[in-house]
Amino acid sequence: MTRTLLLVGTRKGAFVLDGGRDRRGWSVSEPLCEGWPIHDLQWDSSTGSIYAGGGSSWYGPAVFRSDDLGKSWTHSSEGLTYGDDGPKIPTVWNVTPAHGSIFAGVEPAGLFRSDDGGKTWTHVSALRDHPSRENPGWTPGAGGLILHTIVPHPTDTDKMWIAISAVGTFATEDGGTSWVARNRGVSACFQPDPYPETGQCVHKLVMAAGDPDSLYQQNHCGVYRSRDGGSSWEDISAGLPSEFGFAMAAHPRDTEAAWVIPLSHPEEGRVAPDGALAVWRTRNRGDAWERQDRGLPQEHAYVGVLREAMSTDRGDPAGVYFGTSTGQLYGSTDEGASWQMVADHLPPIWGVQAIEVD
Amino acid sequence: MAVTVILPRSLVSLLPGTSRSTEVVATTVAEAIDRLDEQTPGIRNRLVDSGPTIRQHINVFVDGELAKLDTPVRPNATIHVIPAVSGG
């Protein structure tokens, strides 16, 4: 029997919440990582280490590491640089363990790799060498020019997908030596040519459980699915109250199930539509969506939910968790059918990751 | 030539093994930071950005005067490292 923990990144530090074996009565840690802004926390189940990526406006970017479930931390940014002649890196947006290595996505968009548990980092330079960075150029979204999502193939160490706002999805099949854009069929609705090769504002990319070729993405301009590893995409926004949103999470076992949290359009505040907070679930790859709002505030809830701020656990039924831009953390232990508040009054929440530990 | 470096509490808290006041032998601010990094690996990355330059929201003063990496330090000088108000 395992305990469920929530790793929460906020504007004012990381937090670890312990839901015990029944995912109830959550305890909340003190602010961790010295109160640094933390975008993303991930768990390396092969080593038992937690990694946290963020950046301090004073002290720069860093990846923190804890080997004791958050009680103590070390940190490093050795090698997290584009060199003395390159652009400065203010923060880490994503940190993802995969196959014995750790990958970090940073601002301005780039990918770094560590093969020594986060002590030192090496730039995966081929991504920034992609010709689209010069022509037509990589342009930032509202959150900056950020590499915010890293999706490794579960078994093939050569394959990985990454997502950059507002540039799009890229994939490598040779361990990062070369990268190709994977945006066909994805709208860049804010451009004169709505279907360019790059320039899409992908907000979050997730992989379906058990099917590495089945990807989903929440984009600035819609929700999409791909059945061919991102080579082509199909709009599955029909039935949602808004095509806009940030967060997306896949079911831990059901290939066809995923959750999104639609928000009002960018020019209308990027908050819960009509102040009524709701999660939407699909159980058929986006052919249809159902609203899940039982237990969530349905009046005056003008909150946002950002790209890393939703996660699922591996329970049965699966738990679903999300955090808001105003510091509320909600959880469901019945796959979204009902919701409870897990914690309130946290700093603005940027990242939520559910893990199971012994 | 020994100089005294005064570090901010937030940096000492971040890097176990450091102390608020440390004596190092250096003739420039950059050398002082390098000596600190030899004692506590990683501290240079917290204070120095690519360029190299002192990070945007870190202020370094030598005997009360705002300094850069190449600012010389005389014997017995005091170097204050202070997070800028603009940082947060």
Interface residues (C-beta under 8 A of the other chain):
Chain A: E34 S56 S57 W58 Y59 G60 A62 H75 S76 S77 E78 L80 T81 Y82 G83 D84 D85 G86 P87 K88 I89
Chain B: S10 L11 S13 L14 P41 G42 N45 R46 L47 D49 S50 G51 P52 R55 Q56 H57 I58 P83 A84 G87 G88
